[in-house]
């Protein structure tokens, strides 16, 4: 009986020992590097209030600090890419669903930490409706939240595009109006997002809008978060309804939309058969 008891204890000990996280050390190293990266000191930045008139001094301070921010964020993104690459390798080594799930949960925790960092550094710098990041975000901040883009961050003279499954972040110069040899176009380099277009129902905006909503639901949601910040804005949503040619489907134009923590910008919801199919935050 005593021998059986000892064998049982030994068996339980072996099982418990084997149940440990074999990737614990790897996770610890990754987490340590991520925390150090996100703890880097960044300059405080807020967009100048142009509604009170343009002040060159305010703009120069903003531009200088934004450049410093990008330098720090380049270093942070270098670390987040290393972390993501290491986790991808660990997922290949995972021998069962339990190990994969543990790594995926760890990866999601890292993403939440990155989101918290991005929200903090981009506060009062974004415009319109946002998806953690949005108009005014740096490309580094977009990658911190959503990872490397599916199109590897397509960039050409005067245009930059980060595409993900159901959402795209874009920037362009002059709305594509400049000729290819224009000096401003040749020397142009994108540093931040100018437009966001959402077509996937796997995203909910910070205002609460989601693809698939009815027009009434979209407008009700936006009205609940709307904050008038400039004299040019109306007390209520500035709404213009349009129709696509040869179609019963329609789109809305919502001018100068802002929330508590964002600056005024334009929103373009498009509907098909009464349901939201595209949601754009864009200058035009």
N, C-alpha and C positions, 0 to 999 in steps of 0.2 A: 504493500500500500504506500509506504514511504517513497519507494522507488518511483511508483507511478506519479505521486505528487511532485517529486523533484523533476521528473520528465515533463510534466504539465507546466511547471513553473519555467523550465528551460525553454519549452516550446513557445510559451507566451512572450518570454523575454526576446526571443529571436524574431517573432512576428512584430512586436512593438518596435524593436530596433529597425527592422526592415521597412516600417511604415514612415520613417523619417523622410523629410524633403531632401532628395538627393541633389536638388538644385539650390539649396539654401545658401551655400557659400557664393554661388554665382549671383544670386539675387541680391545678397548683401553688398557685393562689390558694385553692382549696377546701381543700386539705390544710393549708395554713398557718393558715387560720381554724379548722379542726377541732382542730389541735394546740394552738392557743392556748386554745380552749374547754376541752379536756380537761385542760389544765395548770392550770386554776383551782384555787385552794386550797379544800379541803373539810374540814369538821370530822370527826374520827375518832368513829365511833359504834358502840356495841355495846349490845344489849338488856340491861337489868338482869336479874340472875339471881334470879328470883322464887322458885326452889326453896329459897332460903335465907331467905325471908321478904321481904315488901314494905318497901322503904325509900323514903320519899317523896323524899329528897334525890337518890337515884340516878335515880328516875323523872323528876324535874324537869330534871336535867342531860341525860338522854336526849332529853326533849321539846324543850329549848332547842336542842340541837345538831342534832336532826332538822329543826327549822324552818329553821335556817341552811343545812343541806344542801339543802333544797328550793328555797331562794332561789337558790343557786348552780346547781342543776340546771335551774331555769327558764331561766337564761341559756344554759346548754349546749344545751338542747333547741331554743331559738330559733335557735342556730347550725346544729344538725344538720338542722333543717327547711329552712333556707336552702340547705344543701349538697345535700339530697335534691331540692329544687326545681330547683337549677341542673343537677344531673345529669340530671333528667328532661327539661329543655330541650335539653341536649346530645345525649341519646339521639334526640330528634326530628330533630336536625341530622345525625346519623350517616348516611353515604351507603352503607355496606355492612356486612356481618356482622362483618367484622374490627374496624371502628370500634366497633360496638355491644358486641362481646365485650370490647374493651379498657376501655370505660366501665363495663361490668358488673363486671369484675375489680377495677377501681378502687373501685367502690361497695362490693364485698365486703371490700376491704382496710379501708375506713373503718369498716365494721360490726365487723370484728374488733378494731379499736382501741377502739371503743365498748364492746364486750363486755369487753375487758381492763379498761377503766376501771370499768365497772359491777361486775365481780367484785371489784375492789379495794375500792371504797367500800361494798359491801354485805356484806363478809366478817363472819361471826359475827352477822349481823342477820336472816337468813332462817330459815324453819322448814320441817320435813318434807322432802319431795323437791322439787327445783327444776328449772327449765329455763333456766339462767343467772339468770333472775329468778323470783320466786315469792312465797309468802306472806311479807310483811314488806318487799317491794320498794316503792319509790315508783312512782307512775304515770309519772314522768319517766324512770325507769330502764327500765320496760317499753317505752316508746316508743323509747328509745335502742337497744334490742336488736332490737325487732320492727317499728319504724316506726309511722306513724300507724295506728290501728285501723280496721278495715273499717267499723265502725258509728260512727266519729267519736267514740268514747269516750262511749257512752250514759250519761247521768247524770240521775237524778231524786231526789226527796226520799228519802233513806235507801238509795239503790242506785246503784252505779256498775259499768260493764261495758265492758271492752276486748276486742273480738272480733277474732280473726284466723282464717285458714283452718286449722282443726283444733285451735285452742287458744283458751281464753278466760280472762281474769283478772277477778276480781270482788271487790266489797266491798259490804256492807250493814250496816245498824244493827239490832241486836236480832233478827236473823233474820226481819225483816219483821213483828215482833210489835207494833210501836208504832202507835197510831192516827195519822192524817194530821196532826192538830192538836197532837200532842205536842211540847212545847218543845224537847226534845232532838233530835227529828226535823227540826223546822223549821230549827234552827241547825246541823244536821249538815253536815260537809264531809269527804269522803274524802281521805285523804292517802297511803294505801298499800293494797296488795293483801291480801285476807283469804282468797281461795280461787282455785284454778286447776283448770280442767277441760280435759282433753285427749281428743280423739276422732280426731285425724288421725295416720296412721302416718308422717308426715314429721317427727316430733319424737322425740327420745330424751332421757329425763330425766337429770339429773346422777348419779342412782344407776344408770342403765343400763336403765330400763324403757321399752318401746316398745309401741304398740298392735299387736295381732296375736300377741303372746306367749301361751304357754299359762300356766295358773295356776302350774304348777310352776316355769316359767321366771321368772315375776314374783317369786314368793316366794324363790326361790334368789338372784335378783339383789338384792332388798331386804335379805335376811339378810347378804349379803356386805358391805353398806355400813352396816348398823345399828350404832349406838353408844348404849349406855344412859347417860343423863345425869342422870336424876332418880330419887329413891327410889320414885316412883309407877310407874316403868317396870319391865317385866320384863326378865330376862336375855335371853329370846328374844322374837320378835315377838308382840305381843298380838293374836291373830287370832280373829275371829268370823265364821263363814260364814253368809250369809243367802240366802234364795230369793225371787225375784220372784213375785208372785201368779200362779197359773195358768200357770206357765212352768217349764221345766226349767233355764233359765238362772239364774245366781246372781251374788252379789256378795260381796266380803269387806269387813270393817271392820278396819283395822289402826290401833290406838290408839297415840298418843304415839311416832310414828316420828321418829327423828333420825339424822343422819349426823355425820361428823366436824366439819363446819363449819355445821351447822344445829341449830335448837332443836326440841324434840319437837312433833309435830302429827299430825293424823289423816289417813289415806289410805283412799280408797274405790275399789278396782278392781272393775269390772263385766265379766262374761264372757258371751259368747253362743256357744253350740256349742263351748265349751271355749277360746275365744280372747278375749283382752282387747279390749273395744270402747270402754271409757271408763275414764279414770284421773283421780280427783279428789283434790286435796289441799285439805282443807276442815275447818272447825271441827265441822261436823255435816252 
